[in-house]
Amino acid sequence: MATSKIKKDDLVKVIAGKDKGKEGKVLSVDVKNGKVLVEGVNKVFKHSKPTAANAAGGIIEKEAPIDISNVMYLYKGKTVRVGFQGEKKDKKRVAKVNGKTEVID
């Protein structure tokens, strides 16, 4: 099973693209395709026809996935690189801050 350095409910900052500089919470992670869905980032508009559930139809605004390489983990208000430390059984995510490693979870 592949593991991701970014997980659901992490706080991240966008480092590339049209939403560069924005911060948000990760709503979901697609490890297979390398995409993340971040709250309030990469908003797109979807036009929907009137249906029984939505009689008016209209334009719906929602978040679209962005590449995982375009976000960085926020640790104590700063963007940091995330790595893994420990044996295969008990790997821990660590933040690399000023040459030191601090355990995230």
KOLSE-541116 format. One record per atom (N, C-alpha, C): residue number from 1; chain; x negated, y negated, z; atom name; residue in three letters. Coordinates in steps of 0.2 Angstrom, whole numbers, padded with zeros to 4 digits. Layout:
N
> n, chain, xx, yy, zz, atom, res
> NUM, A, X, Y, Z, CA, Ala
...
***
This chain:
105
> n, chain, xx, yy, zz, atom, res
> 1, A, -0004, 0006, 0000, N, Met
> 1, A, 0000, 0000, 0000, CA, Met
> 1, A, -0004, -0006, 0000, C, Met
> 2, A, -0003, -0011, -0004, N, Ala
> 2, A, -0007, -0017, -0005, CA, Ala
> 2, A, -0004, -0022, 0001, C, Ala
> 3, A, -0009, -0025, 0004, N, Thr
> 3, A, -0008, -0030, 0009, CA, Thr
> 3, A, -0009, -0037, 0006, C, Thr
> 4, A, -0005, -0042, 0008, N, Ser
> 4, A, -0006, -0049, 0006, CA, Ser
> 4, A, -0009, -0053, 0012, C, Ser
> 5, A, -0013, -0058, 0010, N, Lys
> 5, A, -0015, -0062, 0015, CA, Lys
> 5, A, -0010, -0067, 0017, C, Lys
> 6, A, -0005, -0069, 0013, N, Ile
> 6, A, 0001, -0073, 0015, CA, Ile
> 6, A, 0007, -0068, 0016, C, Ile
> 7, A, 0010, -0070, 0022, N, Lys
> 7, A, 0016, -0066, 0023, CA, Lys
> 7, A, 0022, -0070, 0024, C, Lys
> 8, A, 0028, -0067, 0024, N, Lys
> 8, A, 0034, -0070, 0025, CA, Lys
> 8, A, 0034, -0074, 0032, C, Lys
> 9, A, 0037, -0080, 0032, N, Asp
> 9, A, 0037, -0085, 0038, CA, Asp
> 9, A, 0031, -0088, 0039, C, Asp
> 10, A, 0026, -0088, 0035, N, Asp
> 10, A, 0019, -0091, 0036, CA, Asp
> 10, A, 0021, -0098, 0034, C, Asp
> 11, A, 0017, -0103, 0037, N, Leu
> 11, A, 0017, -0110, 0034, CA, Leu
> 11, A, 0011, -0111, 0029, C, Leu
> 12, A, 0013, -0113, 0023, N, Val
> 12, A, 0008, -0114, 0018, CA, Val
> 12, A, 0008, -0121, 0015, C, Val
> 13, A, 0002, -0123, 0012, N, Lys
> 13, A, 0002, -0129, 0008, CA, Lys
> 13, A, 0000, -0128, 0001, C, Lys
> 14, A, 0004, -0131, -0004, N, Val
> 14, A, 0003, -0130, -0011, CA, Val
> 14, A, -0004, -0134, -0013, C, Val
> 15, A, -0008, -0130, -0016, N, Ile
> 15, A, -0015, -0133, -0018, CA, Ile
> 15, A, -0015, -0135, -0026, C, Ile
> 16, A, -0011, -0133, -0030, N, Ala
> 16, A, -0011, -0134, -0037, CA, Ala
> 16, A, -0004, -0134, -0040, C, Ala
> 17, A, -0003, -0137, -0045, N, Gly
> 17, A, 0003, -0138, -0049, CA, Gly
> 17, A, 0007, -0144, -0047, C, Gly
> 18, A, 0013, -0144, -0050, N, Lys
> 18, A, 0017, -0151, -0049, CA, Lys
> 18, A, 0019, -0152, -0042, C, Lys
> 19, A, 0019, -0148, -0038, N, Asp
> 19, A, 0021, -0149, -0031, CA, Asp
> 19, A, 0015, -0149, -0026, C, Asp
> 20, A, 0009, -0151, -0029, N, Lys
> 20, A, 0003, -0151, -0025, CA, Lys
> 20, A, 0003, -0155, -0019, C, Lys
> 21, A, 0001, -0153, -0013, N, Gly
> 21, A, 0001, -0157, -0007, CA, Gly
> 21, A, 0008, -0155, -0003, C, Gly
> 22, A, 0013, -0152, -0005, N, Lys
> 22, A, 0019, -0151, -0001, CA, Lys
> 22, A, 0017, -0145, 0003, C, Lys
> 23, A, 0021, -0145, 0009, N, Glu
> 23, A, 0020, -0139, 0014, CA, Glu
> 23, A, 0027, -0136, 0015, C, Glu
> 24, A, 0027, -0130, 0016, N, Gly
> 24, A, 0033, -0126, 0017, CA, Gly
> 24, A, 0032, -0119, 0020, C, Gly
> 25, A, 0038, -0116, 0022, N, Lys
> 25, A, 0038, -0109, 0025, CA, Lys
> 25, A, 0039, -0104, 0019, C, Lys
> 26, A, 0035, -0099, 0020, N, Val
> 26, A, 0036, -0094, 0014, CA, Val
> 26, A, 0043, -0090, 0016, C, Val
> 27, A, 0047, -0090, 0011, N, Leu
> 27, A, 0053, -0086, 0011, CA, Leu
> 27, A, 0053, -0079, 0009, C, Leu
> 28, A, 0048, -0077, 0004, N, Ser
> 28, A, 0047, -0070, 0002, CA, Ser
> 28, A, 0041, -0070, -0002, C, Ser
> 29, A, 0038, -0064, -0002, N, Val
> 29, A, 0031, -0062, -0005, CA, Val
> 29, A, 0032, -0057, -0010, C, Val
> 30, A, 0030, -0057, -0016, N, Asp
> 30, A, 0030, -0052, -0021, CA, Asp
> 30, A, 0023, -0050, -0022, C, Asp
> 31, A, 0021, -0045, -0018, N, Val
> 31, A, 0014, -0043, -0019, CA, Val
> 31, A, 0012, -0040, -0025, C, Val
> 32, A, 0016, -0036, -0028, N, Lys
> 32, A, 0015, -0033, -0035, CA, Lys
> 32, A, 0014, -0038, -0040, C, Lys
> 33, A, 0017, -0043, -0041, N, Asn
> 33, A, 0017, -0049, -0046, CA, Asn
> 33, A, 0013, -0055, -0043, C, Asn
> 34, A, 0011, -0055, -0037, N, Gly
> 34, A, 0007, -0060, -0034, CA, Gly
> 34, A, 0010, -0067, -0034, C, Gly
> 35, A, 0017, -0067, -0032, N, Lys
> 35, A, 0021, -0073, -0032, CA, Lys
> 35, A, 0023, -0074, -0025, C, Lys
> 36, A, 0025, -0080, -0023, N, Val
> 36, A, 0028, -0082, -0016, CA, Val
> 36, A, 0033, -0087, -0018, C, Val
> 37, A, 0038, -0086, -0013, N, Leu
> 37, A, 0044, -0091, -0014, CA, Leu
> 37, A, 0043, -0096, -0007, C, Leu
> 38, A, 0042, -0102, -0009, N, Val
> 38, A, 0041, -0107, -0003, CA, Val
> 38, A, 0047, -0112, -0003, C, Val
> 39, A, 0049, -0113, 0004, N, Glu
> 39, A, 0055, -0117, 0005, CA, Glu
> 39, A, 0053, -0124, 0003, C, Glu
> 40, A, 0058, -0127, -0002, N, Gly
> 40, A, 0057, -0134, -0004, CA, Gly
> 40, A, 0052, -0135, -0009, C, Gly
> 41, A, 0049, -0130, -0012, N, Val
> 41, A, 0044, -0131, -0017, CA, Val
> 41, A, 0046, -0127, -0024, C, Val
> 42, A, 0044, -0130, -0029, N, Asn
> 42, A, 0045, -0128, -0036, CA, Asn
> 42, A, 0053, -0127, -0037, C, Asn
> 43, A, 0056, -0133, -0036, N, Lys
> 43, A, 0064, -0133, -0037, CA, Lys
> 43, A, 0065, -0133, -0044, C, Lys
> 44, A, 0070, -0128, -0046, N, Val
> 44, A, 0073, -0128, -0053, CA, Val
> 44, A, 0080, -0129, -0053, C, Val
> 45, A, 0083, -0130, -0059, N, Phe
> 45, A, 0090, -0131, -0059, CA, Phe
> 45, A, 0093, -0125, -0063, C, Phe
> 46, A, 0099, -0122, -0061, N, Lys
> 46, A, 0102, -0117, -0064, CA, Lys
> 46, A, 0109, -0119, -0066, C, Lys
> 47, A, 0111, -0119, -0072, N, His
> 47, A, 0117, -0121, -0074, CA, His
> 47, A, 0122, -0114, -0074, C, His
> 48, A, 0128, -0115, -0070, N, Ser
> 48, A, 0132, -0109, -0070, CA, Ser
> 48, A, 0139, -0111, -0072, C, Ser
> 49, A, 0142, -0106, -0076, N, Lys
> 49, A, 0149, -0107, -0078, CA, Lys
> 49, A, 0154, -0106, -0073, C, Lys
> 50, A, 0159, -0109, -0074, N, Pro
> 50, A, 0165, -0108, -0069, CA, Pro
> 50, A, 0167, -0100, -0068, C, Pro
> 51, A, 0167, -0098, -0062, N, Thr
> 51, A, 0169, -0091, -0061, CA, Thr
> 51, A, 0174, -0091, -0055, C, Thr
> 52, A, 0177, -0085, -0054, N, Ala
> 52, A, 0182, -0084, -0048, CA, Ala
> 52, A, 0179, -0086, -0042, C, Ala
> 53, A, 0173, -0085, -0041, N, Ala
> 53, A, 0169, -0087, -0034, CA, Ala
> 53, A, 0168, -0094, -0034, C, Ala
> 54, A, 0166, -0097, -0040, N, Asn
> 54, A, 0164, -0104, -0040, CA, Asn
> 54, A, 0168, -0107, -0046, C, Asn
> 55, A, 0174, -0109, -0044, N, Ala
> 55, A, 0179, -0112, -0049, CA, Ala
> 55, A, 0176, -0118, -0053, C, Ala
> 56, A, 0172, -0122, -0050, N, Ala
> 56, A, 0170, -0128, -0053, CA, Ala
> 56, A, 0164, -0127, -0057, C, Ala
> 57, A, 0160, -0122, -0056, N, Gly
> 57, A, 0154, -0121, -0060, CA, Gly
> 57, A, 0149, -0127, -0058, C, Gly
> 58, A, 0144, -0128, -0062, N, Gly
> 58, A, 0140, -0134, -0061, CA, Gly
> 58, A, 0133, -0132, -0061, C, Gly
> 59, A, 0129, -0137, -0058, N, Ile
> 59, A, 0121, -0136, -0058, CA, Ile
> 59, A, 0119, -0134, -0051, C, Ile
> 60, A, 0116, -0129, -0050, N, Ile
> 60, A, 0113, -0126, -0044, CA, Ile
> 60, A, 0106, -0127, -0044, C, Ile
> 61, A, 0103, -0130, -0038, N, Glu
> 61, A, 0096, -0131, -0037, CA, Glu
> 61, A, 0093, -0126, -0032, C, Glu
> 62, A, 0088, -0123, -0034, N, Lys
> 62, A, 0085, -0118, -0030, CA, Lys
> 62, A, 0078, -0117, -0031, C, Lys
> 63, A, 0074, -0114, -0027, N, Glu
> 63, A, 0067, -0113, -0027, CA, Glu
> 63, A, 0065, -0107, -0032, C, Glu
> 64, A, 0060, -0108, -0036, N, Ala
> 64, A, 0057, -0103, -0040, CA, Ala
> 64, A, 0050, -0101, -0037, C, Ala
> 65, A, 0048, -0094, -0039, N, Pro
> 65, A, 0042, -0092, -0036, CA, Pro
> 65, A, 0036, -0095, -0039, C, Pro
> 66, A, 0031, -0096, -0035, N, Ile
> 66, A, 0024, -0099, -0038, CA, Ile
> 66, A, 0019, -0094, -0037, C, Ile
> 67, A, 0013, -0094, -0040, N, Asp
> 67, A, 0008, -0090, -0040, CA, Asp
> 67, A, 0005, -0090, -0033, C, Asp
> 68, A, 0003, -0085, -0030, N, Ile
> 68, A, 0000, -0084, -0023, CA, Ile
> 68, A, -0006, -0088, -0023, C, Ile
> 69, A, -0010, -0088, -0028, N, Ser
> 69, A, -0016, -0092, -0028, CA, Ser
> 69, A, -0016, -0099, -0028, C, Ser
> 70, A, -0010, -0102, -0029, N, Asn
> 70, A, -0008, -0109, -0028, CA, Asn
> 70, A, -0006, -0112, -0021, C, Asn
> 71, A, -0007, -0107, -0016, N, Val
> 71, A, -0005, -0109, -0009, CA, Val
> 71, A, -0011, -0107, -0005, C, Val
> 72, A, -0011, -0111, 0001, N, Met
> 72, A, -0016, -0109, 0006, CA, Met
> 72, A, -0013, -0109, 0013, C, Met
> 73, A, -0015, -0105, 0017, N, Tyr
> 73, A, -0012, -0104, 0024, CA, Tyr
> 73, A, -0013, -0110, 0028, C, Tyr
> 74, A, -0009, -0112, 0032, N, Leu
> 74, A, -0009, -0118, 0036, CA, Leu
> 74, A, -0011, -0115, 0043, C, Leu
> 75, A, -0016, -0117, 0046, N, Tyr
> 75, A, -0018, -0115, 0053, CA, Tyr
> 75, A, -0020, -0121, 0057, C, Tyr
> 76, A, -0016, -0122, 0062, N, Lys
> 76, A, -0017, -0128, 0066, CA, Lys
> 76, A, -0017, -0135, 0062, C, Lys
> 77, A, -0013, -0135, 0057, N, Gly
> 77, A, -0012, -0141, 0053, CA, Gly
> 77, A, -0017, -0142, 0048, C, Gly
> 78, A, -0022, -0137, 0047, N, Lys
> 78, A, -0027, -0137, 0042, CA, Lys
> 78, A, -0026, -0131, 0037, C, Lys
> 79, A, -0028, -0132, 0031, N, Thr
> 79, A, -0028, -0126, 0026, CA, Thr
> 79, A, -0035, -0122, 0028, C, Thr
> 80, A, -0034, -0116, 0028, N, Val
> 80, A, -0039, -0111, 0029, CA, Val
> 80, A, -0039, -0105, 0025, C, Val
> 81, A, -0045, -0102, 0024, N, Arg
> 81, A, -0045, -0096, 0021, CA, Arg
> 81, A, -0043, -0090, 0025, C, Arg
> 82, A, -0040, -0085, 0023, N, Val
> 82, A, -0038, -0080, 0027, CA, Val
> 82, A, -0041, -0073, 0025, C, Val
> 83, A, -0043, -0069, 0029, N, Gly
> 83, A, -0047, -0063, 0028, CA, Gly
> 83, A, -0044, -0058, 0033, C, Gly
> 84, A, -0047, -0052, 0032, N, Phe
> 84, A, -0045, -0046, 0036, CA, Phe
> 84, A, -0052, -0044, 0040, C, Phe
> 85, A, -0051, -0042, 0046, N, Gln
> 85, A, -0056, -0039, 0051, CA, Gln
> 85, A, -0054, -0033, 0054, C, Gln
> 86, A, -0059, -0029, 0055, N, Gly
> 86, A, -0057, -0023, 0059, CA, Gly
> 86, A, -0057, -0016, 0055, C, Gly
> 87, A, -0056, -0011, 0058, N, Glu
> 87, A, -0055, -0004, 0055, CA, Glu
> 87, A, -0049, -0004, 0051, C, Glu
> 88, A, -0049, 0002, 0047, N, Lys
> 88, A, -0043, 0003, 0042, CA, Lys
> 88, A, -0036, 0003, 0046, C, Lys
> 89, A, -0036, 0006, 0052, N, Lys
> 89, A, -0030, 0007, 0056, CA, Lys
> 89, A, -0028, 0001, 0059, C, Lys
> 90, A, -0032, -0003, 0062, N, Asp
> 90, A, -0030, -0009, 0065, CA, Asp
> 90, A, -0033, -0015, 0063, C, Asp
> 91, A, -0032, -0017, 0056, N, Lys
> 91, A, -0034, -0023, 0053, CA, Lys
> 91, A, -0030, -0029, 0056, C, Lys
> 92, A, -0034, -0034, 0057, N, Lys
> 92, A, -0031, -0040, 0059, CA, Lys
> 92, A, -0032, -0046, 0054, C, Lys
> 93, A, -0027, -0050, 0053, N, Arg
> 93, A, -0028, -0056, 0049, CA, Arg
> 93, A, -0032, -0061, 0053, C, Arg
> 94, A, -0037, -0064, 0050, N, Val
> 94, A, -0041, -0069, 0053, CA, Val
> 94, A, -0041, -0075, 0049, C, Val
> 95, A, -0042, -0081, 0052, N, Ala
> 95, A, -0043, -0087, 0049, CA, Ala
> 95, A, -0050, -0089, 0049, C, Ala
> 96, A, -0053, -0091, 0044, N, Lys
> 96, A, -0060, -0093, 0044, CA, Lys
> 96, A, -0060, -0101, 0045, C, Lys
> 97, A, -0062, -0103, 0051, N, Val
> 97, A, -0062, -0110, 0052, CA, Val
> 97, A, -0069, -0112, 0055, C, Val
> 98, A, -0072, -0117, 0051, N, Asn
> 98, A, -0079, -0120, 0053, CA, Asn
> 98, A, -0084, -0114, 0054, C, Asn
> 99, A, -0084, -0109, 0050, N, Gly
> 99, A, -0089, -0104, 0050, CA, Gly
> 99, A, -0087, -0099, 0056, C, Gly
> 100, A, -0082, -0100, 0059, N, Lys
> 100, A, -0080, -0095, 0064, CA, Lys
> 100, A, -0073, -0091, 0062, C, Lys
> 101, A, -0072, -0085, 0065, N, Thr
> 101, A, -0066, -0082, 0063, CA, Thr
> 101, A, -0061, -0082, 0069, C, Thr
> 102, A, -0055, -0084, 0068, N, Glu
> 102, A, -0050, -0084, 0074, CA, Glu
> 102, A, -0044, -0079, 0071, C, Glu
> 103, A, -0042, -0075, 0076, N, Val
> 103, A, -0037, -0070, 0074, CA, Val
> 103, A, -0030, -0074, 0074, C, Val
> 104, A, -0027, -0072, 0068, N, Ile
> 104, A, -0020, -0075, 0067, CA, Ile
> 104, A, -0015, -0071, 0070, C, Ile
> 105, A, -0015, -0064, 0068, N, Asp
> 105, A, -0010, -0060, 0071, CA, Asp
> 105, A, -0013, -0052, 0070, C, Asp
***
